[in-house]
Amino acid sequence: MAGGFMVNIAVEGDLDEVVLKKVLTSIGIQVANIYGKGGKDKLKENVYRYNQAAHHGRWVILVDLNSDSDCPPPFINSWLPIRNQNLQLRVAVRAVEAWLLADRIEMARFLSVSEQQIPFHPESETNPKRTLINISRHSRSKMIREDIVPKEGSTARQGPAYTTRLIEFTMNYWKPERAAQYAPSLERSVRSLLQWKMS
């Protein structure tokens, strides 16, 4: 969008790309270019390059905290002790799935489960992805169960259409502003990005 606030983004994978784009567009920030998508290790490998590139434009990186640290600040410092002011390294606690689960009403509807099955504090879950898959086991929808839950006896960690389904949810139903009420790291990210945009 000509004349708008534009950023380059770097992410771990396809789902993270869609989630970050949704967050950014919800606050009026447009995405110019997308980088990464080769997993977390690859993202870390290239983070200094992105930091250098931020001399010539704005950058937003989204990464999952997972079990790498107890909270985002030490994790961020371990990745980028010195950050260009044109770059924001945003961290999802403990995974981007926690941000999706935080829109409890829509997630319950999408997964065809009762709202009571969706955690009130998804960022307190040790493994939000596993939590989402386990909730999906109780879905009233056979298609949701088949798409998101790994087949019995399979070594796969997720169902065959896990990512496709969550991208569909993110694009069509997920509201970052609603999810931010139950996901503190998302709320902090939105607030920080808005301040950045206004500065």
C-alpha positions as CSV (number, residue, x, y, z in Angstrom):
1,M,0.0,0.0,0.0
2,A,1.7,3.2,-1.2
3,G,2.5,5.7,1.5
4,G,1.6,3.3,4.3
5,F,3.7,2.1,7.2
6,M,5.6,-0.8,5.6
7,V,7.8,-3.5,7.3
8,N,9.7,-6.6,6.3
9,I,9.0,-9.7,8.3
10,A,10.9,-12.8,9.2
11,V,9.2,-15.9,10.6
12,E,9.7,-19.6,11.4
13,G,7.1,-20.9,9.0
14,D,3.8,-20.5,7.1
15,L,1.5,-20.3,10.1
16,D,3.7,-17.7,11.8
17,E,3.6,-15.7,8.6
18,V,-0.2,-15.6,8.5
19,V,-0.4,-14.8,12.3
20,L,2.1,-12.0,12.1
21,K,0.5,-10.5,9.0
22,K,-2.9,-10.5,10.7
23,V,-1.5,-8.8,13.8
24,L,0.2,-6.1,11.7
25,T,-2.7,-5.4,9.4
26,S,-5.0,-5.2,12.4
27,I,-3.1,-2.1,13.5
28,G,-2.5,-0.6,10.1
29,I,1.0,-1.9,9.3
30,Q,1.6,-3.3,5.8
31,V,4.0,-6.1,5.0
32,A,6.5,-5.4,2.2
33,N,8.6,-8.6,2.1
34,I,8.6,-12.0,3.9
35,Y,11.8,-13.8,4.9
36,G,12.8,-16.9,6.9
37,K,10.3,-19.7,6.9
38,G,13.1,-22.3,7.3
39,G,12.4,-23.0,11.0
40,K,13.7,-21.5,14.2
41,D,17.3,-22.4,13.9
42,K,17.5,-20.8,10.4
43,L,15.8,-17.7,11.8
44,K,18.4,-17.4,14.5
45,E,21.2,-18.0,12.1
46,N,20.1,-15.0,10.0
47,V,19.0,-12.6,12.8
48,Y,22.2,-10.5,12.6
49,R,21.7,-10.1,8.9
50,Y,18.1,-8.9,9.5
51,N,19.4,-6.5,12.2
52,Q,21.9,-5.1,9.7
53,A,19.2,-4.7,7.0
54,A,17.1,-2.7,9.5
55,H,19.5,0.2,8.7
56,H,17.6,0.5,5.5
57,G,14.0,-0.3,6.5
58,R,11.8,-1.5,9.3
59,W,11.7,-5.2,10.3
60,V,9.5,-7.4,12.5
61,I,10.7,-10.9,13.5
62,L,8.3,-13.3,15.2
63,V,9.7,-16.4,17.0
64,D,8.3,-18.9,19.5
65,L,9.8,-18.9,23.0
66,N,9.2,-22.7,23.4
67,S,11.2,-23.9,26.4
68,D,14.3,-21.9,25.5
69,S,13.8,-19.5,28.4
70,D,11.4,-18.6,31.3
71,C,10.4,-15.3,29.7
72,P,11.1,-13.2,26.6
73,P,13.7,-10.6,27.7
74,P,16.7,-13.0,28.3
75,F,15.7,-14.9,25.2
76,I,15.7,-11.7,23.1
77,N,19.1,-10.7,24.6
78,S,20.5,-14.1,23.8
79,W,19.4,-13.7,20.1
80,L,20.2,-10.0,19.7
81,P,22.1,-8.3,22.5
82,I,22.2,-5.1,20.4
83,R,19.1,-4.4,18.4
84,N,18.7,-1.8,15.7
85,Q,15.8,0.6,16.6
86,N,14.2,-0.2,13.3
87,L,13.8,-3.9,14.2
88,Q,11.3,-5.5,16.6
89,L,11.9,-9.1,17.8
90,R,8.5,-10.3,19.0
91,V,8.3,-13.5,21.0
92,A,5.2,-15.7,21.3
93,V,4.9,-17.4,24.8
94,R,5.4,-20.3,24.5
95,A,4.2,-20.7,20.9
96,V,2.1,-18.9,18.4
97,E,-0.7,-21.5,19.0
98,A,-1.1,-19.8,22.5
99,W,-2.0,-16.6,20.7
100,L,-4.6,-18.5,18.6
101,L,-6.1,-20.3,21.6
102,A,-6.4,-16.9,23.4
103,D,-9.4,-16.1,21.1
104,R,-11.3,-18.6,23.1
105,I,-14.8,-18.1,21.7
106,E,-13.8,-18.4,18.0
107,M,-11.4,-21.3,18.7
108,A,-14.0,-23.3,20.5
109,R,-16.4,-22.7,17.6
110,F,-13.8,-23.6,15.0
111,L,-12.7,-26.8,16.8
112,S,-16.3,-27.8,17.6
113,V,-15.7,-28.1,21.3
114,S,-17.1,-26.4,24.4
115,E,-15.5,-23.1,25.4
116,Q,-14.7,-24.6,28.8
117,Q,-12.1,-26.8,27.0
118,I,-10.1,-23.8,25.9
119,P,-7.6,-22.7,28.6
120,F,-8.1,-19.2,30.1
121,H,-4.3,-18.7,30.2
122,P,-2.9,-20.4,27.1
123,E,0.6,-18.8,27.6
124,S,0.8,-20.9,30.9
125,E,0.6,-24.1,28.9
126,T,3.9,-25.9,28.6
127,N,3.3,-26.8,25.0
128,P,0.4,-24.8,23.5
129,K,0.6,-26.8,20.2
130,R,0.1,-30.1,22.1
131,T,-2.7,-28.5,24.1
132,L,-4.5,-27.5,20.9
133,I,-4.1,-31.0,19.4
134,N,-5.4,-32.6,22.6
135,I,-8.4,-30.3,22.6
136,S,-9.1,-31.3,19.0
137,R,-9.2,-35.0,20.0
138,H,-12.6,-34.1,21.7
139,S,-14.0,-32.3,18.7
140,R,-17.5,-33.1,17.6
141,S,-16.2,-32.7,14.0
142,K,-14.7,-35.8,12.5
143,M,-12.9,-33.6,9.9
144,I,-11.2,-31.5,12.6
145,R,-10.1,-34.7,14.4
146,E,-8.7,-36.2,11.2
147,D,-7.0,-33.0,10.1
148,I,-5.4,-31.8,13.3
149,V,-4.8,-34.9,15.4
150,P,-2.0,-37.3,14.4
151,K,-3.3,-40.7,13.3
152,E,-3.2,-43.4,15.9
153,G,0.1,-45.3,15.7
154,S,1.7,-42.6,13.6
155,T,5.0,-41.0,14.5
156,A,3.8,-37.6,13.3
157,R,3.4,-34.9,15.9
158,Q,0.4,-33.4,14.2
159,G,-2.4,-34.2,11.8
160,P,-2.0,-34.1,8.0
161,A,-3.8,-30.7,7.6
162,Y,-2.8,-29.1,11.0
163,T,-1.1,-26.1,9.5
164,T,-3.7,-25.6,6.7
165,R,-6.5,-25.7,9.3
166,L,-4.9,-23.2,11.6
167,I,-4.1,-20.9,8.7
168,E,-7.8,-21.0,7.8
169,F,-8.7,-20.2,11.4
170,T,-6.2,-17.3,11.6
171,M,-7.3,-15.7,8.3
172,N,-11.0,-16.1,8.6
173,Y,-11.9,-16.1,12.3
174,W,-9.1,-15.0,14.6
175,K,-9.1,-11.5,16.1
176,P,-5.8,-10.3,17.6
177,E,-7.4,-7.6,19.6
178,R,-9.7,-10.1,21.3
179,A,-6.9,-12.7,21.8
180,A,-4.6,-10.0,23.3
181,Q,-6.9,-10.0,26.4
182,Y,-5.7,-13.6,27.3
183,A,-2.2,-13.6,25.8
184,P,0.1,-11.1,27.5
185,S,3.0,-11.5,25.0
186,L,0.5,-10.7,22.2
187,E,-0.8,-7.7,24.1
188,R,2.8,-6.4,24.6
189,S,3.6,-7.0,20.9
190,V,0.6,-5.1,19.7
191,R,1.2,-2.2,22.1
192,S,4.9,-2.0,21.2
193,L,4.2,-2.1,17.5
194,L,1.6,0.6,17.8
195,Q,4.0,2.9,19.7
196,W,6.7,2.1,17.1
197,K,4.3,3.0,14.3
198,M,3.4,6.4,15.9
199,S,7.1,7.3,16.7
